[in-house]
Amino acid sequence: MKVKLDTYQMIDREDAHEYLKNKFQFPDYYGRNLDALYDLLTEMDETEVVIVHRDEACAYCKRILQVFMAASRINAGLVLRIVE
């Protein structure tokens, strides 16, 4: 699976988690917080995530990107690409 994430779509905490839930088709029990995100990312099968507009990301979105980086260190199937 390949998912493109545009940080412009993640304006604040609530919008960011709704956007991620939709993009990754997370289950309804997704907790919409950083811990829940980490848990799901570390369990994913082969997934390439392309992140655009990283430098313009909101403060909370930057925390989300840190979660993606941490999860990719644990899950070899989670591959991140940053595109500016």
C-alpha positions as a Python dict, from the first residue, in 0.01 Angstrom:
ca = {
    (1, 'M'): (0, 0, 0),
    (2, 'K'): (114, 354, -72),
    (3, 'V'): (-29, 654, 115),
    (4, 'K'): (42, 1019, 44),
    (5, 'L'): (7, 1251, 343),
    (6, 'D'): (-23, 1625, 287),
    (7, 'T'): (50, 1809, 610),
    (8, 'Y'): (-164, 2099, 483),
    (9, 'Q'): (-464, 1873, 552),
    (10, 'M'): (-366, 1833, 918),
    (11, 'I'): (-448, 2173, 1063),
    (12, 'D'): (-494, 2072, 1425),
    (13, 'R'): (-512, 1760, 1643),
    (14, 'E'): (-873, 1670, 1561),
    (15, 'D'): (-839, 1725, 1185),
    (16, 'A'): (-509, 1539, 1176),
    (17, 'H'): (-645, 1223, 1335),
    (18, 'E'): (-959, 1229, 1119),
    (19, 'Y'): (-739, 1269, 809),
    (20, 'L'): (-512, 981, 917),
    (21, 'K'): (-809, 757, 999),
    (22, 'N'): (-947, 812, 650),
    (23, 'K'): (-618, 784, 462),
    (24, 'F'): (-513, 460, 634),
    (25, 'Q'): (-865, 323, 677),
    (26, 'F'): (-804, 277, 1048),
    (27, 'P'): (-1070, 82, 1239),
    (28, 'D'): (-1345, 259, 1432),
    (29, 'Y'): (-1169, 181, 1760),
    (30, 'Y'): (-873, 403, 1659),
    (31, 'G'): (-812, 618, 1968),
    (32, 'R'): (-723, 937, 1778),
    (33, 'N'): (-410, 1004, 1982),
    (34, 'L'): (-36, 959, 1932),
    (35, 'D'): (-14, 633, 2128),
    (36, 'A'): (-296, 474, 1927),
    (37, 'L'): (-135, 595, 1605),
    (38, 'Y'): (199, 442, 1703),
    (39, 'D'): (35, 111, 1788),
    (40, 'L'): (-139, 86, 1450),
    (41, 'L'): (169, 198, 1255),
    (42, 'T'): (392, -63, 1416),
    (43, 'E'): (143, -337, 1321),
    (44, 'M'): (99, -237, 953),
    (45, 'D'): (194, -457, 663),
    (46, 'E'): (410, -323, 381),
    (47, 'T'): (323, 46, 353),
    (48, 'E'): (503, 334, 186),
    (49, 'V'): (411, 674, 329),
    (50, 'V'): (496, 981, 124),
    (51, 'I'): (489, 1299, 332),
    (52, 'V'): (461, 1636, 159),
    (53, 'H'): (494, 1987, 303),
    (54, 'R'): (678, 1868, 615),
    (55, 'D'): (846, 2203, 675),
    (56, 'E'): (512, 2386, 684),
    (57, 'A'): (346, 2137, 920),
    (58, 'C'): (167, 2258, 1232),
    (59, 'A'): (327, 2189, 1570),
    (60, 'Y'): (102, 1891, 1644),
    (61, 'C'): (160, 1754, 1296),
    (62, 'K'): (533, 1759, 1360),
    (63, 'R'): (471, 1539, 1663),
    (64, 'I'): (273, 1304, 1439),
    (65, 'L'): (568, 1289, 1200),
    (66, 'Q'): (793, 1195, 1492),
    (67, 'V'): (556, 906, 1567),
    (68, 'F'): (581, 792, 1205),
    (69, 'M'): (962, 800, 1226),
    (70, 'A'): (966, 608, 1554),
    (71, 'A'): (724, 346, 1420),
    (72, 'S'): (929, 302, 1102),
    (73, 'R'): (1232, 212, 1316),
    (74, 'I'): (1030, -71, 1473),
    (75, 'N'): (832, -180, 1166),
    (76, 'A'): (1057, -254, 867),
    (77, 'G'): (748, -267, 644),
    (78, 'L'): (668, 99, 711),
    (79, 'V'): (875, 307, 469),
    (80, 'L'): (875, 688, 486),
    (81, 'R'): (959, 927, 205),
    (82, 'I'): (970, 1301, 262),
    (83, 'V'): (893, 1515, -43),
    (84, 'E'): (906, 1892, -28),
}
